Amino acid sequence: MFIIGLDDCVEFLAGDHTRLKELLHPDKQPLDLRYSLALALVGPGLSSLRHVLKNSEVYYIIRGEGIMSIDGEEAPVGPGQAVYIPPGSEQFITNTSSADLEFICIVDPAWREEDEVIR
């Protein structure tokens, strides 16, 4: 059995300027996973940087509201919504709320810095 809490995860600034806490990653835990799972935070009024990820990604919005942009198409997002981001898509998210925009990121295969290009 493997259980980990957010308090056990070190927060870091990702290349796209989201604050991340990686909960599950096959390079960091002795787990047989293809994907990685992280909690992401974007501060009020801020946006992640435009970036392209080689792999598919899913955002699940927990708190806050924002605008998701994928390949120039924009849509409002909020709690309880999931967003699929196809591999190779240019993407960013903007926090339109007065508190942190908080969401889960699932990347498959697992996120690696070298698989992300900041624009």
GROMACS elastic network, one bead per residue, 0.5 to 0.9 nm:
[ bonds ]
;  ai    aj funct       b0    kb
    2    31     6  0.85353   500
    4     7     6  0.83483   500
    4     8     6  0.65074   500
    4     9     6  0.80848   500
    4    23     6  0.67161   500
    4    24     6  0.82493   500
    5     8     6  0.53444   500
    5     9     6  0.70479   500
    5    23     6  0.73320   500
    6     9     6  0.52536   500
    6    10     6  0.82223   500
    6    21     6  0.70549   500
    6    22     6  0.83921   500
    6    23     6  0.69421   500
    6    39     6  0.82873   500
    7    10     6  0.77460   500
    8    23     6  0.84099   500
    9    21     6  0.55837   500
    9    22     6  0.63744   500
    9    23     6  0.65099   500
   10    20     6  0.82083   500
   10    21     6  0.59010   500
   10    22     6  0.76385   500
   11    19     6  0.64392   500
   11    20     6  0.53936   500
   11    22     6  0.78092   500
   12    18     6  0.83811   500
   12    19     6  0.56541   500
   12    20     6  0.54285   500
   12    21     6  0.67190   500
   12    22     6  0.89342   500
   13    16     6  0.79265   500
   13    17     6  0.55919   500
   13    18     6  0.58305   500
   13    20     6  0.62249   500
   14    17     6  0.51530   500
   14    18     6  0.54954   500
   14    19     6  0.62136   500
   14    20     6  0.65153   500
   14   113     6  0.84184   500
   15    18     6  0.75175   500
   15    48     6  0.89687   500
   15    49     6  0.79463   500
   15    51     6  0.86326   500
   15   113     6  0.76245   500
   15   116     6  0.78847   500
   15   117     6  0.83894   500
   15   118     6  0.69010   500
   16    19     6  0.89148   500
   16    47     6  0.88731   500
   16    48     6  0.52907   500
   16    50     6  0.68983   500
   16    51     6  0.65210   500
   16    92     6  0.81770   500
   16   116     6  0.86844   500
   16   117     6  0.87470   500
   16   118     6  0.64351   500
   16   119     6  0.89721   500
   17    20     6  0.89703   500
   17    42     6  0.80316   500
   17    47     6  0.80033   500
   17    48     6  0.53949   500
   17    49     6  0.62097   500
   18    40     6  0.61850   500
   18    41     6  0.57914   500
   18    42     6  0.55148   500
   18    43     6  0.84699   500
   18    47     6  0.80806   500
   18    48     6  0.56739   500
   18    49     6  0.81858   500
   19    39     6  0.81705   500
   19    40     6  0.55443   500
   19    41     6  0.50387   500
   19    42     6  0.65778   500
   19    43     6  0.87732   500
   20    38     6  0.63636   500
   20    39     6  0.56405   500
   20    41     6  0.65236   500
   21    37     6  0.87589   500
   21    38     6  0.54138   500
   21    39     6  0.51842   500
   21    40     6  0.66368   500
   21    41     6  0.88372   500
   22    25     6  0.68571   500
   22    36     6  0.75223   500
   22    37     6  0.60654   500
   22    39     6  0.64171   500
   22    40     6  0.86084   500
   23    36     6  0.77781   500
   23    37     6  0.56471   500
   23    38     6  0.52389   500
   23    39     6  0.73001   500
   24    27     6  0.88859   500
   24    28     6  0.74907   500
   24    29     6  0.70413   500
   24    31     6  0.83436   500
   24    33     6  0.84569   500
   24    35     6  0.80704   500
   24    36     6  0.53909   500
   24    37     6  0.50046   500
   24    38     6  0.68320   500
   25    28     6  0.53457   500
   25    29     6  0.61641   500
   25    30     6  0.87762   500
   25    31     6  0.77602   500
   25    33     6  0.72994   500
   25    34     6  0.84254   500
   25    35     6  0.68866   500
   25    37     6  0.66118   500
   25    38     6  0.84721   500
   25   110     6  0.66361   500
   25   111     6  0.80054   500
   26    29     6  0.55259   500
   26    30     6  0.65536   500
   26    31     6  0.55669   500
   26    32     6  0.64843   500
   26    33     6  0.55021   500
   26    34     6  0.70527   500
   26    35     6  0.74265   500
   26    36     6  0.70165   500
   26   110     6  0.72311   500
   27    30     6  0.75937   500
   27    31     6  0.83913   500
   27   110     6  0.86061   500
   28    31     6  0.84453   500
   29    32     6  0.88289   500
   33    36     6  0.75337   500
   33   109     6  0.86002   500
   33   110     6  0.80105   500
   34   107     6  0.86563   500
   34   108     6  0.61672   500
   34   109     6  0.50718   500
   34   110     6  0.57954   500
   35   106     6  0.66206   500
   35   107     6  0.53791   500
   35   111     6  0.73947   500
   36   105     6  0.78587   500
   36   106     6  0.56248   500
   36   107     6  0.53027   500
   36   108     6  0.67267   500
   36   109     6  0.72694   500
   36   111     6  0.60721   500
   37   104     6  0.70185   500
   37   105     6  0.56816   500
   37   107     6  0.67676   500
   37   110     6  0.80975   500
   37   111     6  0.87077   500
   38   103     6  0.84407   500
   38   104     6  0.56876   500
   38   105     6  0.51735   500
   38   106     6  0.66797   500
   38   107     6  0.87220   500
   39   102     6  0.71402   500
   39   103     6  0.58489   500
   39   105     6  0.62202   500
   40   101     6  0.80553   500
   40   102     6  0.57649   500
   40   103     6  0.52820   500
   40   104     6  0.59825   500
   40   105     6  0.67299   500
   41   100     6  0.61169   500
   41   101     6  0.55570   500
   41   103     6  0.66290   500
   41   104     6  0.89093   500
   42    45     6  0.83542   500
   42    46     6  0.62821   500
   42    47     6  0.66317   500
   42    48     6  0.69650   500
   42    93     6  0.83273   500
   42    94     6  0.76758   500
   42    95     6  0.63674   500
   42    99     6  0.88869   500
   42   100     6  0.56137   500
   42   101     6  0.51215   500
   42   102     6  0.67630   500
   42   103     6  0.88375   500
   43    46     6  0.54345   500
   43    47     6  0.78408   500
   43    95     6  0.67040   500
   43    97     6  0.87443   500
   43    98     6  0.83186   500
   43    99     6  0.66714   500
   43   101     6  0.63246   500
   43   102     6  0.88231   500
   44    47     6  0.86330   500
   44    64     6  0.89070   500
   44    94     6  0.86766   500
   44    95     6  0.56196   500
   44    96     6  0.66407   500
   44    97     6  0.57972   500
   44    98     6  0.50861   500
   44    99     6  0.51936   500
   44   100     6  0.54319   500
   44   101     6  0.70862   500
   45    94     6  0.70275   500
   45    95     6  0.52479   500
   45    96     6  0.55945   500
   45    97     6  0.68462   500
   45    98     6  0.72369   500
   45    99     6  0.86667   500
   45   100     6  0.88760   500
   46    93     6  0.86218   500
   46    94     6  0.58862   500
   46    95     6  0.55976   500
   46    96     6  0.78960   500
   47    50     6  0.86636   500
   47    92     6  0.68793   500
   47    93     6  0.55225   500
   47    95     6  0.60826   500
   48    51     6  0.83659   500
   48    91     6  0.86570   500
   48    92     6  0.53448   500
   48    93     6  0.55612   500
   48    94     6  0.65547   500
   48    95     6  0.87599   500
   49    91     6  0.81492   500
   49    92     6  0.59338   500
   49    93     6  0.80293   500
   49   118     6  0.68107   500
   49   119     6  0.71856   500
   50    69     6  0.89384   500
   50    90     6  0.64597   500
   50    91     6  0.55071   500
   50    93     6  0.83870   500
   50   117     6  0.86694   500
   50   118     6  0.60657   500
   50   119     6  0.52558   500
   51    89     6  0.80823   500
   51    90     6  0.54326   500
   51    91     6  0.55202   500
   51    92     6  0.66267   500
   51   116     6  0.68137   500
   51   117     6  0.54691   500
   51   119     6  0.53110   500
   52    55     6  0.88404   500
   52    87     6  0.79400   500
   52    88     6  0.55866   500
   52    89     6  0.55276   500
   52    91     6  0.63003   500
   52    92     6  0.89307   500
   52   115     6  0.83442   500
   52   116     6  0.57205   500
   52   117     6  0.51803   500
   52   118     6  0.65784   500
   52   119     6  0.76293   500
   53    56     6  0.73402   500
   53    57     6  0.80943   500
   53    86     6  0.86935   500
   53    87     6  0.61906   500
   53    88     6  0.55286   500
   53    89     6  0.68391   500
   53    90     6  0.76275   500
   53    91     6  0.84078   500
   53   111     6  0.85660   500
   53   115     6  0.58649   500
   53   117     6  0.64682   500
   53   118     6  0.88062   500
   54    86     6  0.88434   500
   54    87     6  0.52310   500
   54    88     6  0.50606   500
   54    89     6  0.81421   500
   54   115     6  0.52837   500
   54   116     6  0.63668   500
   54   117     6  0.83657   500
   55    85     6  0.87672   500
   55    86     6  0.73317   500
   55    88     6  0.68352   500
   55   107     6  0.66446   500
   55   108     6  0.59534   500
   55   109     6  0.62669   500
   55   110     6  0.80635   500
   55   111     6  0.77082   500
   55   115     6  0.74475   500
   55   116     6  0.86806   500
   56    84     6  0.76090   500
   56    85     6  0.58287   500
   56    88     6  0.78198   500
   56    89     6  0.87474   500
   56   106     6  0.83863   500
   56   107     6  0.59314   500
   56   108     6  0.56475   500
   56   109     6  0.75328   500
   57    83     6  0.82742   500
   57    84     6  0.61183   500
   57    85     6  0.50555   500
   57    86     6  0.66617   500
   57    87     6  0.72930   500
   57   105     6  0.67815   500
   57   106     6  0.55479   500
   57   108     6  0.64532   500
   57   109     6  0.89110   500
   58    82     6  0.67369   500
   58    83     6  0.55012   500
   58    85     6  0.59500   500
   58    86     6  0.86734   500
   58   104     6  0.78684   500
   58   105     6  0.56682   500
   58   106     6  0.51310   500
   58   107     6  0.66242   500
   58   108     6  0.87914   500
   59    81     6  0.81700   500
   59    82     6  0.55333   500
   59    83     6  0.50766   500
   59    84     6  0.67162   500
   59    85     6  0.79539   500
   59   103     6  0.61799   500
   59   104     6  0.54880   500
   59   106     6  0.66400   500
   60    78     6  0.89440   500
   60    79     6  0.78409   500
   60    80     6  0.68685   500
   60    81     6  0.58033   500
   60    83     6  0.64582   500
   60    84     6  0.89964   500
   60   102     6  0.87203   500
   60   103     6  0.53116   500
   60   104     6  0.50103   500
   60   105     6  0.66974   500
   60   106     6  0.84477   500
   61    64     6  0.76550   500
   61    65     6  0.81953   500
   61    77     6  0.73470   500
   61    78     6  0.58387   500
   61    80     6  0.57488   500
   61    81     6  0.55601   500
   61    82     6  0.63939   500
   61    83     6  0.82816   500
   61   101     6  0.78188   500
   61   102     6  0.62580   500
   61   104     6  0.65257   500
   62    78     6  0.74698   500
   62    80     6  0.62185   500
   62    81     6  0.80630   500
   62   101     6  0.78220   500
   62   102     6  0.54865   500
   62   103     6  0.50965   500
   62   104     6  0.72976   500
   63    78     6  0.69270   500
   63    79     6  0.52914   500
   63    80     6  0.84165   500
   63    99     6  0.84727   500
   63   100     6  0.74261   500
   63   101     6  0.56749   500
   63   102     6  0.50359   500
   63   103     6  0.69368   500
   64    77     6  0.85905   500
   64    78     6  0.60891   500
   64    79     6  0.66101   500
   64    95     6  0.73706   500
   64    96     6  0.77977   500
   64    97     6  0.57162   500
   64    98     6  0.78701   500
   64    99     6  0.64944   500
   64   100     6  0.63266   500
   64   102     6  0.64499   500
   64   103     6  0.87632   500
   65    76     6  0.73358   500
   65    77     6  0.57383   500
   65    79     6  0.71573   500
   65    94     6  0.85178   500
   65    95     6  0.61033   500
   65    96     6  0.56866   500
   65    97     6  0.53764   500
   65    98     6  0.88673   500
   65    99     6  0.89006   500
   65   100     6  0.88544   500
   65   101     6  0.63117   500
   65   102     6  0.88192   500
   66    75     6  0.84124   500
   66    76     6  0.57036   500
   66    77     6  0.52730   500
   66    78     6  0.65252   500
   66    93     6  0.67198   500
   66    94     6  0.52373   500
   66    97     6  0.67929   500
   66   101     6  0.71937   500
   67    74     6  0.64103   500
   67    75     6  0.55019   500
   67    77     6  0.58070   500
   67    78     6  0.87269   500
   67    92     6  0.85722   500
   67    93     6  0.57260   500
   67    94     6  0.51616   500
   67    95     6  0.67185   500
   67    96     6  0.70367   500
   68    73     6  0.80898   500
   68    74     6  0.54976   500
   68    75     6  0.54290   500
   68    76     6  0.62240   500
   68    77     6  0.65227   500
   68    83     6  0.83679   500
   68    91     6  0.76258   500
   68    92     6  0.63060   500
   68    94     6  0.65623   500
   68    95     6  0.89603   500
   69    72     6  0.59330   500
   69    73     6  0.54671   500
   69    75     6  0.67435   500
   69    90     6  0.79927   500
   69    91     6  0.54286   500
   69    92     6  0.53992   500
   69    93     6  0.60240   500
   69    94     6  0.82445   500
   70    73     6  0.53138   500
   70    74     6  0.65886   500
   70    75     6  0.88938   500
   70    85     6  0.71011   500
   70    86     6  0.87395   500
   70    89     6  0.63135   500
   70    90     6  0.57075   500
   70    92     6  0.68991   500
   70    93     6  0.87277   500
   71    74     6  0.84567   500
   71    89     6  0.57760   500
   71    91     6  0.62704   500
   72    90     6  0.77777   500
   72    91     6  0.80366   500
   77    80     6  0.88439   500
   77    81     6  0.66388   500
   77    82     6  0.84430   500
   77    83     6  0.83435   500
   78    81     6  0.60188   500
   78    82     6  0.89131   500
   78   101     6  0.87755   500
   79    82     6  0.87089   500
   79   102     6  0.88378   500
   79   103     6  0.85295   500
   85    88     6  0.86084   500
   85    89     6  0.67967   500
   85    90     6  0.89426   500
   85    91     6  0.78378   500
   86    89     6  0.58093   500
   90   119     6  0.84242   500
   94   101     6  0.84940   500
   95    98     6  0.81837   500
   95    99     6  0.83893   500
   95   100     6  0.73997   500
   95   101     6  0.57332   500
   96    99     6  0.87428   500
   96   101     6  0.82307   500
   97   100     6  0.73440   500
   97   101     6  0.72057   500
   98   101     6  0.87298   500
  106   110     6  0.80096   500
  106   111     6  0.84749   500
  107   110     6  0.52212   500
  107   111     6  0.56212   500
  108   111     6  0.71463   500
  109   112     6  0.88569   500
  111   114     6  0.87053   500
  111   115     6  0.71569   500
  111   116     6  0.83156   500
  112   115     6  0.54288   500
  112   116     6  0.72353   500
  113   116     6  0.56272   500
  113   117     6  0.84757   500
  114   117     6  0.76637   500
